[in-house]
Amino acid sequence: MMKIKKPNLTFWQIFNMNVGFLGIQYSFGLQQSAINPIFLFLGASEEILPILNIAGPITGLIVQPIIGAISDKTWSPKWGRRKPFFLIGAIIGSLCLFAFPLSPTLWFAVGLLWLLDVGNNMAMEPYRAFVGDKLPEKQLSFGYQMQSLFVGGGILLAMGSIILFQDWFGGDPETAGAIPKWLYYSFFIGAALSILTILWSVLKTPELPPSEEELVEIQEHKALSFAEKFKMPFVEISNAVKDMPKFMWKLSAVYLFQWYALFIYWQYITPMIMSTMGYDISNAASQAAKLSLTYNIVTVVVALALVPLTLKFGGKKIYAASLLGTGAALLIIPHIADPVLILVPMVLFGIGWAAMMGIPYTMVSKIVPQDRRGVYMGILNMMIVIPMGIETVTFGFIYKNFLGSNAINAILFGGAFFIIAAILAMRLKVPKTEEV
């Protein structure tokens, strides 16, 4: 298929295109640092935290590739190809964020997490494909690292809000089965950002029309019966997996250890701080937010700086080195009981997070065909959520039977998995003409 020649975009056009990620990632930031403390407030034990988080992997596994395949076959002169999907996802996410701190019981909160993850995943995949659709190849690296900057910025705002509101409005004795009021405000801000930032990008960024060949395919798809249309995304995903570049298979091995380890960190960093610093849930959640705030500040600072480094040394080497640094951070922090000193290793974590959120997407976007970018970005997300799903159903058993139900050991376990991911990343080989 002949590629459409895409115009170069200005800095501010690429900036506006990525603003919506601020709201999406604010929501993910709350999931990283506030959802599990809420589960603990509502009476969950540490051992069941992994299984309570299974909503993210399952909804990601189902929603993202299906939405990606559907959006590949969608076009409206008025609404575009990708924008309707991430706008609807943002609305769902916004409503769930508003309701979340009002959860009266643990299982109500777990149910809301399922709906929230549906909304976030519905917004996420078309958004990543949207960036790839708009940018010429030579601007892809800059575009995805700009996306990485907003990933860090959104999570940074979420962490900052948790720290400030806990400091300003926290301090009251914790009541069993009740969510403290100071957590409400972070979620209400997230509900507003989720929809407002997406609207900014939708209104500021027109989509490129499909090529004539793509329009023919879209019209053919519209002519199919309902049953055939329903079946088509699954057929598209199956065919895409069969045709998947060898590079993506190798990347899936890296992702298995990388995302398994990240899910451990997000679930057990608050319990770890409770153990190492003797804090209650509120203060441990605030300290965990300070760690996340630190690494996301670093992510924002270094995200765009990684672009020239990947061009000079290659994406593979920078990516592997970043994973190694992240593993080192997780091996160090359980041994630090000082609330300020523990922030230092998070610099390495922040560099790793910036690389994880940008470099793999740049690599994959360059090697997959444009007319199947949506479905391949969905499959890339499957490589994220499958390891997370495996973690949710296996790590509770590992935590109880092999790690002594000790959150410190859980974080060390995650650090070891990052080291393995770094070693596997050195096996990644991108064709030289398509190297990041």
N, C-alpha and C positions, 0 to 999 in steps of 0.2 A: 504494500500500500504506500502510495506517495505521501510524504509528510507535508503538512501545511507549513509554509514559512512563517514563523512567529516573530513579531516585532520585539525588539529589545524594550524592556520596561525600565522606567526610572526608579530610583531608590524609593520614592514615596508611593509609587504604584505598587511595588512589591511590599512595602510596609503596610499599606491599606489592605492589600489582599490577605495579609496574615493577622490582622487585628483580631479577628474572630477567635483565633487560638487562645487569646488572653482569657476569654470567658470559659472556653472548654477546659483549659488547663487549670483555671481557678477551681473548677469543680473537681478535677482529678486531684488537685492539691488537698482539698478537703477530704477526699477519699483516702489519701495517703496518711494524713495526720489527725483527722477528726472522727472518721467513721468508726475505727476500732476502739478509740476511747469511749465513744457513745455506746458501742456494744458492751464495753466493760461497765459503764455507768448503769446500763439496763440489766446487768446481772450475768453476762456471758463469762465463762471461764476462759483462761488463756489457751487451753488445749483445743477449744472449738473455734478459735478465731479463723484458722485457715478455711474451714468448711463454710463459715458464715460469709466468706468473701468469694464464694464460687460463682456468684452472679456475674461478676466481671468477665471471667474466662468464658462462661457459657454464652452470655449475650454477645460477647465479642466474636466468638467462634461462629455464631449463627447470623448475627445482624450484619457485621461489616462486609463479609464477602458477598452476601446476597444483595445488600444495598449497592455495593460496588458494581456488581454485574448488571443490576437494574439500571443504575445511572449511566453505565456505558451505552445502553440502548435507549436513552431518553434524550429528547431535545424539544424545547419550547422556545420560540423566538422571544417570548415575553419573560419567561422564568428561567431559561437556561437549561443546563444539563445537571450540574451538581448542586446548585444553590437551593432548590426546593427541599432537598433531603437534609442538608445541614441546618436549614432554617426550622424545619419541623422538629428535628432532633433537639435543637436549642430550646424550643418551647417546652418540650417534654421535660428536659433537664431542669429548666427554670422552675417549673411547677413542683418538681420533686425536691429541689433544694429548699424551696420555701417551706415545704411540709416536714422535711426531715427532722429538725430539732424539736418538732411538736410530737414526735413519736411517743405514744403512751406505753408501749411494750417492746421487748426485744424483737419479736417476730414481725411487728408492724414496721420497725426500722429495717429489718432484713428484706421485707417485701418492697419497701420504697427503694432500697438499694438496687433491686432488680430493675425497677422502672427507670431509675436514674441511669443505670448502665445501658439500658436500651437507647435512651435519648442521647447519651454521650457517644455511644458507638455509631449511632445513626448519623451524628454530626461529623465524627472524626474521619471516617474512611473517605467520603466524598470530598472532604476538605483537603486531604493529602493529595488526592487525584486532581483536584481543582488547581493546586499549585503547579503540578506537573503539566497539566493541560495548557496553562497560560504562558509558561516560560520557555524560551529557546534553550537548547542544551547547554550553552556556555553560561547561562544564568541559573541553571538548576542548583548548583552547589550553594550559591548565594541565597537563592530562594528558600531552600530547605534549612540553611543555617539561620536565616531570618525567622523561620518557623520555630527553630530551636530556641531562639531568643525569646519569642513570645511564650513558649512552653515554660521557660524559666521564669519569665515575668509574671505569668498567671499564677504559678505555684508560689512565687515569692509573695505576691499580694495575699494569697490565702494564708500562708504561714505568718506573715506580718499581722494580719487581722487577728489570728488566734492568739499570738503573743500579746498584742496590745489589749484586746478585750479581756483576756485572762488577768492581765496586770491591772486594768482599770476597774473591772467589775467582778473579778474572782475573789477568792479568799474566804467565802462562806463555807461552813462545814458541808461536806458532801453527804447527800441523802441517798440511801440505797434505792435503786429503781427510778431515779430522777436525773434528767439531763440539766446541768447547770445553765442558768440564763445567759451567762457570758458567751456560750457557744452559739446561741441563736443568731447573734448579729453577723457572724461570719457567713452563715448560710443564707441569710437574707440578702447580703451584699452579693453573694454568688448567684442568687436567683436573678438579680438585676443585670449583672455583668454577662451572664450566659446569653441572654437575648439581645442586649444592647450592642455588644461587640460583634456578634454575628450579623446583626442588621447593618452595622457600619460597613463590614466587608461586602455584604450583599448589595448595598446601595452604591458603594464606591467602585466596585469592580465588575465590569461587564465580562461575560464569558465569550470565548472564541467560538464561532459557529463550527459545526462539524464539516469535514471535507465532503465533497459530492459522494464519494464512495461510502463514507460513514452514514450520510443521510439516506442513501439507498438501503443500507442495512437496517437503519432505524425504522424506515417505512415498512420494510419487510417484516420486522418484528411486530409493528403495530397491526399488521394484517393477520397475525396468528390468532388462533382461538384462545380463550381464557386458559384452558388446560395447558396448551402449549406455552403460553406466556409464563404460567406458574412454574412449569418444568424448566424453562429456559435458564434461569440463574444457576440451577443445580448442574445443568449440562455444561454451561459456560465455566463454572468452577472446576468441574471434573476434567474438561478438556484443557483448561489452563494448567492444572496440576500435572497432567500428562506431558504438556509441552514446556514445563517450567525449566528455565535455565539452570545448569548445574551449579552456578554461583548461589542461587537461592537455596538449593538443597544444603550446601555447605554452611550458608548463613543460618539455616534452621538449627544446626548443631550448636552454633554459638548462642543463638537465642534461647535454646533449651536451658542452658546453665545461667545465662545472663538474667532472664526474666524470672526464673525460679528463685534466684538469689534476691532480686529486687522485691518480689512479693514477700519473702521472709523479712527483709528489712522493714518494709512498710507495716507489717503486722506486729513485729516484735520489738521495734525500737522503743516504744513507750514502756512496755513491760521491762525491757533491759534497763532503762533509766530508773525505773522504780527499784530495781535490784541494786544497781551500782551507786545510786545517789540517795536511796531511801525516801524518794518522793511519793506523795499520793498521786492518784490518777490525774487530777487537774494540773498539778505542777509538772508531772512527768510529760503530759501531753504538750504543755507549753515549752518545756525544754526540748522535746522532740521537734516541735515547730521551729525552734531556734536553729537546730541542726539543718532542717530542711530549708529554712530561710538562708542560711549560710551557703549551702551548696547551690541554691538557685540564684543567689547573687553572683556567684562565680560563673554559673551557666550563662547568665545574661552578659557578663563581661567578656567571656572567652568565646561565645558562640560564633560570632563573625570572625574572630581572630583565627579560628580553626580553618577557615576557607583557604588562606594562602599556605598554611601548613600542609593541608591535604594536597594542594596543587604541587607543592615542592617535594614532599616525602611520600605521597600516596595515601589514599584513604585507609588502606589495610593497616599500615604501620601506626598511624595516628589512632585509629580505632582500637587496635590491640593494646597499645601503650596506655590508652585511657581506661580500658577495662582492668588492666593490671593495677593502675593507681586506685581504682574504685575498690578492688579486692583488698589492697593494702589498707585503705581507710577502714573497712569493716573489720579487719583483723586487729586494728589499733584501738578503736573507740571503746570496746568493752573493758579495756584496761585503764581507762581514764575516768576518775570520779569528780574531777573539777569541771563545773558547768561552763567555764570559759575555754579552758584548754582543750576540751573535747571538740570545739568548733574547728580547730586547726586541721585535722585530717579531712574534714568535709570539703576543703579546697580541692583535694584529689577527687572526691566524689562528684563535685560540681563539674570538673573538667570531663569526667567520664560521662556524666548525664548529658552534657552538651554534645558530646560525640555520639552517644546512643540515639539522641533525638534528631540528628541531622545526617551523619555520614551514611548509615545503611540505606536511608531513603533516597539519597542522591545516587548511590550505586545502583540500586534496583530501578529507579526511574529511568536511568540511562540505558538499561539493557532490555527493558520490556517494550513491546510495541505500543504505540500511543493509543490505538483503538481498544487495547485490553488493559490499559493502565489501571482503570478502576478495579477490575477483578483481581489484578495482581497486587495492588495495594491492600485489597481485602485479604488475600492469601498471606501477605506479609504480616498482617495483623493476626491471622490464625497462628502464625509462628510465635506470636507474643502470647496469645491467650491459652494455647495448648499447654505450654510450660506452667503458666499460672494455674490452669485447671489441674494439672498433675500435682502441683504443690498443695492445692486446697484439699485434695483427697489423700495425699500421702504424708504430708509433713506433720499433721497432728499425731500420727502414729510414731513417726521418727522422733518428734519432740518429747513424747511421753516415755518411749521405750529405749531410746538411744542417747538422748541429750539430757535426761534427768529432769524434764519439765523445767529447764533453766533457760531463760531468755538470752542470757549471755552466750551460752553455747549455740543458740539459734543464729545469732549474728555472726559468730565465728564460722559457722557452717556456711552461711551466705558468702562470707569472704573467700572461703576456699573454692566455692563454685564460680566466683568471678575470675579467680586465677585460671581455672580450667577454661572458661570462656575466652580469656585473653590468648591462651595457647592455641585454641581452635581458630581464633580470628586470623592467625598468621597463615592459615591454610586457604584463606579467601583469595581468589585470583580473578581479577576483573580484566577483560581484554584491554590492551594498552590504549586503544583508540577511545575507550569508554571509561578509562580510569578517572576516579574522582579527583 
